[in-house]
Amino acid sequence: MTVEHHTAVSRPPLPRGGPRSGVRAVPAYPERG
């Protein structure tokens, strides 16, 4: 759960389907932050 919290602080939840999808989308879309 540490990764989820860190990701939420680093970048907001992407509109990919939810917070879980956002975590995986972060590395895929680092410039989307």
N, CA, C and O atoms as a printed pandas DataFrame, in Angstrom:
     atom_number atom_name residue_name chain_id  residue_number  x_coord  y_coord  z_coord
0              1         N          MET        A               1    0.842   -1.203    0.000
1              2        CA          MET        A               1    0.000    0.000    0.000
2              3         C          MET        A               1    0.877    1.253    0.000
3              4         O          MET        A               1    0.395    2.361   -0.233
4              5         N          THR        A               2    2.159    1.060    0.262
5              6        CA          THR        A               2    3.052    2.226    0.261
6              7         C          THR        A               2    3.175    2.790   -1.154
7              8         O          THR        A               2    3.241    4.004   -1.342
8              9         N          VAL        A               3    3.206    1.908   -2.136
9             10        CA          VAL        A               3    3.346    2.368   -3.524
10            11         C          VAL        A               3    2.118    3.180   -3.928
11            12         O          VAL        A               3    2.234    4.205   -4.599
12            13         N          GLU        A               4    0.945    2.715   -3.514
13            14        CA          GLU        A               4   -0.285    3.426   -3.872
14            15         C          GLU        A               4   -0.283    4.831   -3.276
15            16         O          GLU        A               4   -0.619    5.804   -3.952
16            17         N          HIS        A               5    0.097    4.924   -2.014
17            18        CA          HIS        A               5    0.089    6.235   -1.348
18            19         C          HIS        A               5    1.119    7.154   -2.006
19            20         O          HIS        A               5    0.832    8.318   -2.286
20            21         N          HIS        A               6    2.296    6.636   -2.245
21            22        CA          HIS        A               6    3.359    7.451   -2.855
22            23         C          HIS        A               6    2.931    7.929   -4.249
23            24         O          HIS        A               6    3.182    9.071   -4.633
24            25         N          THR        A               7    2.286    7.041   -4.986
25            26        CA          THR        A               7    1.851    7.407   -6.336
26            27         C          THR        A               7    0.783    8.498   -6.274
27            28         O          THR        A               7    0.794    9.437   -7.069
28            29         N          ALA        A               8   -0.131    8.364   -5.329
29            30        CA          ALA        A               8   -1.213    9.349   -5.205
30            31         C          ALA        A               8   -0.626   10.728   -4.906
31            32         O          ALA        A               8   -1.120   11.740   -5.403
32            33         N          VAL        A               9    0.415   10.760   -4.102
33            34        CA          VAL        A               9    1.034   12.045   -3.750
34            35         C          VAL        A               9    1.845   12.569   -4.934
35            36         O          VAL        A               9    1.858   13.770   -5.203
36            37         N          SER        A              10    2.513   11.671   -5.630
37            38        CA          SER        A              10    3.351   12.069   -6.772
38            39         C          SER        A              10    2.474   12.536   -7.931
39            40         O          SER        A              10    2.694   13.606   -8.498
40            41         N          ARG        A              11    1.477   11.719   -8.274
41            42        CA          ARG        A              11    0.597   12.078   -9.392
42            43         C          ARG        A              11   -0.835   11.690   -9.036
43            44         O          ARG        A              11   -1.050   10.662   -8.395
44            45         N          PRO        A              12   -1.804   12.485   -9.435
45            46        CA          PRO        A              12   -3.212   12.197   -9.149
46            47         C          PRO        A              12   -3.677   10.949   -9.897
47            48         O          PRO        A              12   -3.016   10.522  -10.842
48            49         N          PRO        A              13   -4.794   10.363   -9.495
49            50        CA          PRO        A              13   -5.321    9.159  -10.154
50            51         C          PRO        A              13   -5.715    9.447  -11.598
51            52         O          PRO        A              13   -6.581   10.281  -11.857
52            53         N          LEU        A              14   -5.087    8.765  -12.517
53            54        CA          LEU        A              14   -5.371    8.997  -13.936
54            55         C          LEU        A              14   -6.748    8.443  -14.301
55            56         O          LEU        A              14   -7.189    7.454  -13.716
56            57         N          PRO        A              15   -7.421    9.063  -15.247
57            58        CA          PRO        A              15   -8.747    8.614  -15.681
58            59         C          PRO        A              15   -8.664    7.355  -16.532
59            60         O          PRO        A              15   -9.195    7.298  -17.641
60            61         N          ARG        A              16   -7.980    6.335  -15.981
61            62        CA          ARG        A              16   -7.818    5.086  -16.753
62            63         C          ARG        A              16   -8.779    4.020  -16.233
63            64         O          ARG        A              16   -8.898    2.952  -16.834
64            65         N          GLY        A              17   -9.467    4.298  -15.124
65            66        CA          GLY        A              17  -10.381    3.292  -14.590
66            67         C          GLY        A              17  -10.427    3.355  -13.067
67            68         O          GLY        A              17  -11.392    2.896  -12.456
68            69         N          GLY        A              18   -9.403    3.912  -12.459
69            70        CA          GLY        A              18   -9.397    3.995  -10.994
70            71         C          GLY        A              18   -8.000    4.172  -10.442
71            72         O          GLY        A              18   -7.042    4.269  -11.209
72            73         N          PRO        A              19   -7.864    4.216   -9.129
73            74        CA          PRO        A              19   -6.556    4.405   -8.490
74            75         C          PRO        A              19   -5.608    3.252   -8.798
75            76         O          PRO        A              19   -4.405    3.462   -8.958
76            77         N          ARG        A              20   -6.146    2.033   -8.883
77            78        CA          ARG        A              20   -5.284    0.870   -9.177
78            79         C          ARG        A              20   -4.716    1.002  -10.586
79            80         O          ARG        A              20   -3.534    0.743  -10.811
80            81         N          SER        A              21   -5.547    1.399  -11.518
81            82        CA          SER        A              21   -5.081    1.556  -12.901
82            83         C          SER        A              21   -4.074    2.700  -12.970
83            84         O          SER        A              21   -3.103    2.640  -13.724
84            85         N          GLY        A              22   -4.315    3.736  -12.180
85            86        CA          GLY        A              22   -3.412    4.885  -12.186
86            87         C          GLY        A              22   -2.004    4.484  -11.784
87            88         O          GLY        A              22   -1.022    4.938  -12.371
88            89         N          VAL        A              23   -1.919    3.632  -10.779
89            90        CA          VAL        A              23   -0.590    3.211  -10.307
90            91         C          VAL        A              23    0.177    2.578  -11.459
91            92         O          VAL        A              23    1.376    2.813  -11.606
92            93         N          ARG        A              24   -0.494    1.788  -12.267
93            94        CA          ARG        A              24    0.194    1.121  -13.385
94            95         C          ARG        A              24    0.403    2.102  -14.532
95            96         O          ARG        A              24    1.322    1.939  -15.335
96            97         N          ALA        A              25   -0.437    3.107  -14.606
97            98        CA          ALA        A              25   -0.326    4.073  -15.705
98            99         C          ALA        A              25    0.771    5.096  -15.407
99           100         O          ALA        A              25    1.267    5.757  -16.319
100          101         N          VAL        A              26    1.142    5.224  -14.168
101          102        CA          VAL        A              26    2.176    6.210  -13.797
102          103         C          VAL        A              26    3.459    5.958  -14.585
103          104         O          VAL        A              26    3.942    6.872  -15.254
104          105         N          PRO        A              27    4.031    4.747  -14.532
105          106        CA          PRO        A              27    5.256    4.473  -15.283
106          107         C          PRO        A              27    5.014    4.520  -16.794
107          108         O          PRO        A              27    5.931    4.797  -17.566
108          109         N          ALA        A              28    3.791    4.251  -17.203
109          110        CA          ALA        A              28    3.483    4.242  -18.627
110          111         C          ALA        A              28    3.282    5.674  -19.136
111          112         O          ALA        A              28    3.545    5.974  -20.300
112          113         N          TYR        A              29    2.810    6.555  -18.237
113          114        CA          TYR        A              29    2.568    7.950  -18.626
114          115         C          TYR        A              29    3.161    8.894  -17.581
115          116         O          TYR        A              29    2.423    9.573  -16.867
116          117         N          PRO        A              30    4.481    8.937  -17.491
117          118        CA          PRO        A              30    5.130    9.806  -16.502
118          119         C          PRO        A              30    4.943   11.288  -16.828
119          120         O          PRO        A              30    5.000   12.136  -15.938
120          121         N          GLU        A              31    4.721   11.588  -18.092
121          122        CA          GLU        A              31    4.545   12.988  -18.495
122          123         C          GLU        A              31    3.096   13.422  -18.352
123          124         O          GLU        A              31    2.764   14.583  -18.586
124          125         N          ARG        A              32    2.227   12.480  -17.963
125          126        CA          ARG        A              32    0.807   12.827  -17.818
126          127         C          ARG        A              32    0.566   13.500  -16.473
127          128         O          ARG        A              32   -0.528   14.002  -16.215
128          129         N          GLY        A              33    1.585   13.512  -15.612
129          130        CA          GLY        A              33    1.409   14.107  -14.291
130          131         C          GLY        A              33    1.293   15.604  -14.430
131          132         O          GLY        A              33    1.139   16.306  -13.430
